[in-house]
């Protein structure tokens, strides 16, 4: 099966098969995860100076910070797939 690569804003791309979760950044649990991820060096910041609105968790344990709202990210990542 071919991997699907999706543009998630500002020419930043992710492979959808590697995504475990897409979460809102304002959740208290996600805020703790963000802090732990920064401490161990597993963060990828794709906000480009904008407010973090969502966090993508990958199968490798990396957290990807995005300025795109969760609903919009879900549409981009899984558009056309059965749910």
N, C-alpha and C positions, 0 to 999 in steps of 0.2 A: 504494500500500500504506500502511496506517495504521501509524504508529509505536507501538510498545509501550512503555509507561511502567510501571516496577516500583518498588514501595516496598522500599528496602534497609535499613530500620530507622529508628526515631525520626522517622517522616514525612519521610524523605529519599528522593527519587526520581531514577531515571536512565532514559534512553532506551536500550533495548537495542541499537538499530541503530548507536549511536555507540561501543559498547564494542569495543575491539580485543583486550584480554587481561584476565584476572583471575588475579593471582599471589599466592602466600603472602608475607607481609611479612618473614619471617625469612630469606629467601634473600639471599645477599651481593650479588648483582647488583641486586636490588630495593632493597636498602638504599642502594646508590650512586645508583640512579635517583631515590629519594626525596630524597636530599641535593641532587642537581642540580636537581630540580624545585622544591624550596624556594628555592634560590638565584635561579632565574629567574622565580619567582612563578607557577608553573603547578600549584599544589596546591589541592585541596579536601579539607579535613579533616572527615570525618563520623564521627569516633570519639566525640565528645562526652565527652572526658576518659578514655575507656577505652583499653585496649591495642590498637594497630593489629594486626589479624590478616590483613588482605588489602588488596591494592592493585588498583584498576581503572585500566587505561590506556585513554584515549579516543582517537578519531580526530583530535582537535584537539591532542593532545599533553599534555593535562592528566592528572594522577594524582589519583585519588580514594582517600583513606585510609578504610578501613572497619573497624569492630570485629567485623563478622560474619565467621566462618570461610569460607575459600574454597569448601568443599563446599556449605555452606548458601547462599552467594551464587549459585553456579552453579544450584542448584535453583530459587531465586527468579527468576533472570534468564531461564532457558531452560526453565522448566516447560511441558510441553505441546508443545514444538517438536521436530521431528525432528532427530536428531544425526547 
